[in-house]
Amino acid sequence: MKKCKSLGISLVGFAPVTRWENPPDELPNKLSPWIPEEFQPQSIYPEARTVIVIGLPVSLPIIETAPSIYYMELYKTVNSMLDSKACEIANFLNEKGFSSIYLPRDGYGDIKILIEKPFAFFSHKHAAFLAGLGSFGHNNVLLTPEFGPRVRFTSIFTSAQIEADPITSKDICIHCLKCVKNCPVGAIPKTGKFPPPVDKKLCATRSAKLRDEYRSPCGICIKVCPVGKDRMLFKRTNMSIYSKDLTFEKYHKAWEHVRNYGSKG
């Protein structure tokens, strides 16, 4: 934990690999089907005993410009930082005598790959879930108390047996359905089991289009989510800011200015 804090990592969680084999009863959401065996850490790295999950926030005021080149650059920067910090943690543990490997924050070569095969070889959001960092939202993204869904994760597999973080049983999604109503391609179902199965092909197809326009990812379902203490920091607790309310016209003009430059959108 001290090493992670020295690296400026905002969120850190520890989960024993046994949580993938035997899901704890106190998990805030029941996932069906459960994580298949081949996607579990011990199947990918048999020496793994603990999964360390690290998270970095993506700034709400920048996401509010999405889709835009501004958010695209932020997304790439946070991803690069996660890869760098995870690699450094793994190397630190190796030097201490605990065999460890880091995983990339994304496990696919191009967004167009996800259109036909919408899965990476390991899910960091499920790892963060099992490490007690949050619960799932209606948009099937992990929500955290600190940043809502506005956080990126990656993981480190280590042979070190580290004390596990507790899992909270609280579901922090408020089921407001703002993500459903604002999804530009209707990829998030309104009803059904929770968390609902998002149409990953629709989502990936939109992301591929935005990538070709130099303004990906989409970001809309996470910018309109009201969950997260970051909303107080940035004074974004009034959700009318995303409507056509003229009270917030200065913000709308700022977002539109950013969207008008640096991309094909």
Secondary structure as a PSIPRED ss2 file (coil, helix, strand):
# PSIPRED VFORMAT (PSIPRED V4.0)

   1 M C   1.000  0.000  0.000
   2 K H   0.000  1.000  0.000
   3 K H   0.000  1.000  0.000
   4 C H   0.000  1.000  0.000
   5 K H   0.000  1.000  0.000
   6 S H   0.000  1.000  0.000
   7 L C   1.000  0.000  0.000
   8 G C   1.000  0.000  0.000
   9 I C   1.000  0.000  0.000
  10 S C   1.000  0.000  0.000
  11 L E   0.000  0.000  1.000
  12 V E   0.000  0.000  1.000
  13 G E   0.000  0.000  1.000
  14 F E   0.000  0.000  1.000
  15 A E   0.000  0.000  1.000
  16 P E   0.000  0.000  1.000
  17 V C   1.000  0.000  0.000
  18 T H   0.000  1.000  0.000
  19 R H   0.000  1.000  0.000
  20 W H   0.000  1.000  0.000
  21 E H   0.000  1.000  0.000
  22 N C   1.000  0.000  0.000
  23 P C   1.000  0.000  0.000
  24 P C   1.000  0.000  0.000
  25 D C   1.000  0.000  0.000
  26 E C   1.000  0.000  0.000
  27 L C   1.000  0.000  0.000
  28 P C   1.000  0.000  0.000
  29 N C   1.000  0.000  0.000
  30 K C   1.000  0.000  0.000
  31 L C   1.000  0.000  0.000
  32 S C   1.000  0.000  0.000
  33 P C   1.000  0.000  0.000
  34 W C   1.000  0.000  0.000
  35 I C   1.000  0.000  0.000
  36 P C   1.000  0.000  0.000
  37 E H   0.000  1.000  0.000
  38 E H   0.000  1.000  0.000
  39 F H   0.000  1.000  0.000
  40 Q C   1.000  0.000  0.000
  41 P H   0.000  1.000  0.000
  42 Q H   0.000  1.000  0.000
  43 S H   0.000  1.000  0.000
  44 I H   0.000  1.000  0.000
  45 Y C   1.000  0.000  0.000
  46 P C   1.000  0.000  0.000
  47 E C   1.000  0.000  0.000
  48 A C   1.000  0.000  0.000
  49 R C   1.000  0.000  0.000
  50 T E   0.000  0.000  1.000
  51 V E   0.000  0.000  1.000
  52 I E   0.000  0.000  1.000
  53 V E   0.000  0.000  1.000
  54 I E   0.000  0.000  1.000
  55 G E   0.000  0.000  1.000
  56 L E   0.000  0.000  1.000
  57 P E   0.000  0.000  1.000
  58 V C   1.000  0.000  0.000
  59 S C   1.000  0.000  0.000
  60 L H   0.000  1.000  0.000
  61 P H   0.000  1.000  0.000
  62 I H   0.000  1.000  0.000
  63 I H   0.000  1.000  0.000
  64 E C   1.000  0.000  0.000
  65 T C   1.000  0.000  0.000
  66 A C   1.000  0.000  0.000
  67 P C   1.000  0.000  0.000
  68 S C   1.000  0.000  0.000
  69 I H   0.000  1.000  0.000
  70 Y H   0.000  1.000  0.000
  71 Y H   0.000  1.000  0.000
  72 M H   0.000  1.000  0.000
  73 E H   0.000  1.000  0.000
  74 L H   0.000  1.000  0.000
  75 Y H   0.000  1.000  0.000
  76 K H   0.000  1.000  0.000
  77 T H   0.000  1.000  0.000
  78 V H   0.000  1.000  0.000
  79 N H   0.000  1.000  0.000
  80 S H   0.000  1.000  0.000
  81 M H   0.000  1.000  0.000
  82 L H   0.000  1.000  0.000
  83 D H   0.000  1.000  0.000
  84 S H   0.000  1.000  0.000
  85 K H   0.000  1.000  0.000
  86 A H   0.000  1.000  0.000
  87 C H   0.000  1.000  0.000
  88 E H   0.000  1.000  0.000
  89 I H   0.000  1.000  0.000
  90 A H   0.000  1.000  0.000
  91 N H   0.000  1.000  0.000
  92 F H   0.000  1.000  0.000
  93 L H   0.000  1.000  0.000
  94 N H   0.000  1.000  0.000
  95 E H   0.000  1.000  0.000
  96 K C   1.000  0.000  0.000
  97 G C   1.000  0.000  0.000
  98 F C   1.000  0.000  0.000
  99 S C   1.000  0.000  0.000
 100 S E   0.000  0.000  1.000
 101 I E   0.000  0.000  1.000
 102 Y E   0.000  0.000  1.000
 103 L C   1.000  0.000  0.000
 104 P C   1.000  0.000  0.000
 105 R C   1.000  0.000  0.000
 106 D C   1.000  0.000  0.000
 107 G C   1.000  0.000  0.000
 108 Y C   1.000  0.000  0.000
 109 G C   1.000  0.000  0.000
 110 D C   1.000  0.000  0.000
 111 I C   1.000  0.000  0.000
 112 K C   1.000  0.000  0.000
 113 I H   0.000  1.000  0.000
 114 L H   0.000  1.000  0.000
 115 I H   0.000  1.000  0.000
 116 E H   0.000  1.000  0.000
 117 K C   1.000  0.000  0.000
 118 P C   1.000  0.000  0.000
 119 F C   1.000  0.000  0.000
 120 A C   1.000  0.000  0.000
 121 F C   1.000  0.000  0.000
 122 F C   1.000  0.000  0.000
 123 S C   1.000  0.000  0.000
 124 H H   0.000  1.000  0.000
 125 K H   0.000  1.000  0.000
 126 H H   0.000  1.000  0.000
 127 A H   0.000  1.000  0.000
 128 A H   0.000  1.000  0.000
 129 F H   0.000  1.000  0.000
 130 L H   0.000  1.000  0.000
 131 A C   1.000  0.000  0.000
 132 G C   1.000  0.000  0.000
 133 L C   1.000  0.000  0.000
 134 G C   1.000  0.000  0.000
 135 S E   0.000  0.000  1.000
 136 F E   0.000  0.000  1.000
 137 G C   1.000  0.000  0.000
 138 H C   1.000  0.000  0.000
 139 N C   1.000  0.000  0.000
 140 N C   1.000  0.000  0.000
 141 V C   1.000  0.000  0.000
 142 L E   0.000  0.000  1.000
 143 L E   0.000  0.000  1.000
 144 T E   0.000  0.000  1.000
 145 P C   1.000  0.000  0.000
 146 E C   1.000  0.000  0.000
 147 F C   1.000  0.000  0.000
 148 G E   0.000  0.000  1.000
 149 P C   1.000  0.000  0.000
 150 R C   1.000  0.000  0.000
 151 V E   0.000  0.000  1.000
 152 R E   0.000  0.000  1.000
 153 F E   0.000  0.000  1.000
 154 T E   0.000  0.000  1.000
 155 S E   0.000  0.000  1.000
 156 I E   0.000  0.000  1.000
 157 F E   0.000  0.000  1.000
 158 T E   0.000  0.000  1.000
 159 S C   1.000  0.000  0.000
 160 A C   1.000  0.000  0.000
 161 Q C   1.000  0.000  0.000
 162 I C   1.000  0.000  0.000
 163 E C   1.000  0.000  0.000
 164 A C   1.000  0.000  0.000
 165 D C   1.000  0.000  0.000
 166 P C   1.000  0.000  0.000
 167 I C   1.000  0.000  0.000
 168 T C   1.000  0.000  0.000
 169 S C   1.000  0.000  0.000
 170 K C   1.000  0.000  0.000
 171 D C   1.000  0.000  0.000
 172 I C   1.000  0.000  0.000
 173 C C   1.000  0.000  0.000
 174 I C   1.000  0.000  0.000
 175 H C   1.000  0.000  0.000
 176 C C   1.000  0.000  0.000
 177 L C   1.000  0.000  0.000
 178 K H   0.000  1.000  0.000
 179 C H   0.000  1.000  0.000
 180 V H   0.000  1.000  0.000
 181 K H   0.000  1.000  0.000
 182 N H   0.000  1.000  0.000
 183 C C   1.000  0.000  0.000
 184 P C   1.000  0.000  0.000
 185 V C   1.000  0.000  0.000
 186 G C   1.000  0.000  0.000
 187 A C   1.000  0.000  0.000
 188 I C   1.000  0.000  0.000
 189 P C   1.000  0.000  0.000
 190 K C   1.000  0.000  0.000
 191 T C   1.000  0.000  0.000
 192 G C   1.000  0.000  0.000
 193 K C   1.000  0.000  0.000
 194 F C   1.000  0.000  0.000
 195 P C   1.000  0.000  0.000
 196 P C   1.000  0.000  0.000
 197 P C   1.000  0.000  0.000
 198 V C   1.000  0.000  0.000
 199 D C   1.000  0.000  0.000
 200 K H   0.000  1.000  0.000
 201 K H   0.000  1.000  0.000
 202 L H   0.000  1.000  0.000
 203 C H   0.000  1.000  0.000
 204 A H   0.000  1.000  0.000
 205 T H   0.000  1.000  0.000
 206 R H   0.000  1.000  0.000
 207 S H   0.000  1.000  0.000
 208 A H   0.000  1.000  0.000
 209 K H   0.000  1.000  0.000
 210 L H   0.000  1.000  0.000
 211 R H   0.000  1.000  0.000
 212 D H   0.000  1.000  0.000
 213 E C   1.000  0.000  0.000
 214 Y C   1.000  0.000  0.000
 215 R C   1.000  0.000  0.000
 216 S C   1.000  0.000  0.000
 217 P C   1.000  0.000  0.000
 218 C C   1.000  0.000  0.000
 219 G C   1.000  0.000  0.000
 220 I H   0.000  1.000  0.000
 221 C H   0.000  1.000  0.000
 222 I H   0.000  1.000  0.000
 223 K H   0.000  1.000  0.000
 224 V C   1.000  0.000  0.000
 225 C C   1.000  0.000  0.000
 226 P C   1.000  0.000  0.000
 227 V C   1.000  0.000  0.000
 228 G C   1.000  0.000  0.000
 229 K C   1.000  0.000  0.000
 230 D H   0.000  1.000  0.000
 231 R H   0.000  1.000  0.000
 232 M H   0.000  1.000  0.000
 233 L H   0.000  1.000  0.000
 234 F C   1.000  0.000  0.000
 235 K C   1.000  0.000  0.000
 236 R C   1.000  0.000  0.000
 237 T C   1.000  0.000  0.000
 238 N C   1.000  0.000  0.000
 239 M H   0.000  1.000  0.000
 240 S H   0.000  1.000  0.000
 241 I H   0.000  1.000  0.000
 242 Y H   0.000  1.000  0.000
 243 S C   1.000  0.000  0.000
 244 K C   1.000  0.000  0.000
 245 D C   1.000  0.000  0.000
 246 L H   0.000  1.000  0.000
 247 T H   0.000  1.000  0.000
 248 F H   0.000  1.000  0.000
 249 E H   0.000  1.000  0.000
 250 K H   0.000  1.000  0.000
 251 Y H   0.000  1.000  0.000
 252 H H   0.000  1.000  0.000
 253 K H   0.000  1.000  0.000
 254 A H   0.000  1.000  0.000
 255 W H   0.000  1.000  0.000
 256 E H   0.000  1.000  0.000
 257 H H   0.000  1.000  0.000
 258 V H   0.000  1.000  0.000
 259 R H   0.000  1.000  0.000
 260 N C   1.000  0.000  0.000
 261 Y C   1.000  0.000  0.000
 262 G C   1.000  0.000  0.000
 263 S C   1.000  0.000  0.000
 264 K C   1.000  0.000  0.000
 265 G C   1.000  0.000  0.000
